[in-house]
Amino acid sequence: MRTGFFLLLIGSCFALESALAGDVLTIPGHAAAAQKQVVPRRGISMDRVLEKFGEPEVRRGPVGEPPISEWDYGSFKVYFEHNLVLHTVDLNTLIMPR
């Protein structure tokens, strides 16, 4: 009985250790950044982006249905659907094809 409990305890420790270790996710086309850049999160409004990040260097759109707009801040781009952030691209970590 004690041996079974001891083996179960040891096995649980190994399982917990591997679960806490985690994995590194590598995304093709992106490089690791030395410092993480603060960018707008998905779902926040255009007004909130303007409040927090100021006026973009360039505004494009809206185009299509639903209307998609692009704001260029130099080191990152923000894409909006209607007036909400759909996606943000960090240009510091993006690897461009040659």
N, C-alpha and C positions, 0 to 999 in steps of 0.2 A: 504494500500500500504506500509506504513512504517513498519507495523508489519511483513508483508511477507518478506521485505528486511532484517529486523532485524533477523528473523528466518533463512533466507538463510545465512547471515553473521555468525551466531553462528554455524550452521551446517558445514560451510566451515572451520571454525577454528578447530572443532573436527576432521574433515577429514584430515586436514593438520597435526595436532598434531599426529594422529595415523600413518600417512605415514612417518613422521620424526622419530618416535620412533624406528622403525625397529624391526626385530626379531633376536633371537639367533639361529644359525644353529648348531645342535649337530650331529656330524658324528659318527655313531657306529664304535667302534674300535679305537677311538682317544680320547685323553684327552687334555684339554686346557693347553697351555704352559704358564709359567710365563712370558717369553720373546719370541718374535717371532724370530726364527732363519732365517738368510739370506741363501737362497738356490738358485740354478740356476733356471731360468724361462724357461718354455717351448719354444722351437724354437731356442734357442741360440746354437752356434756351440761348438764342443768339444774343439777347440782351445781357444775360449772365456772362457769356464769353467776352463781350465788349467790356463789361465791368471789370472782369478779372485780367484780361490780356490786352485790352486797348484796341485801337483801330488796326485792322490787318493792313499789310502792305498792298495787297491786291484782293479784290472781290470779283468772283466770276459767278454767273448764273442769275437767277434760277433757270434751269433747263429741264425739259421733260415733264412727265407726269408719273409719279409725284415729283414736284419741283425739287431739284437737287442744286445746292449752291456750294461753292468752294471758296474758302478764305485762306489766303497764303500769309503766314507769319514769318517767312524766311526759314526758320529751322524746323517748322512743322506746318502741316496743312490740316484744315478742319473742313469736313464735309457735312452739310446739313440736309435733312429731309424736312421740307416745310421750314420751320424755325427751330428745330431741335437737332443737336449734334448726332450724326449718324456714325461717323468714324473720324479718327484723327491719325495722321501718318507722321511719325517722327523721322524727319529727313536726315538726322545725325546718325541713325542706326541703319538706314536703308542702303543696301548695296545695289548700285545701278549697274546694269549690264554694259559691257564694253563694246 
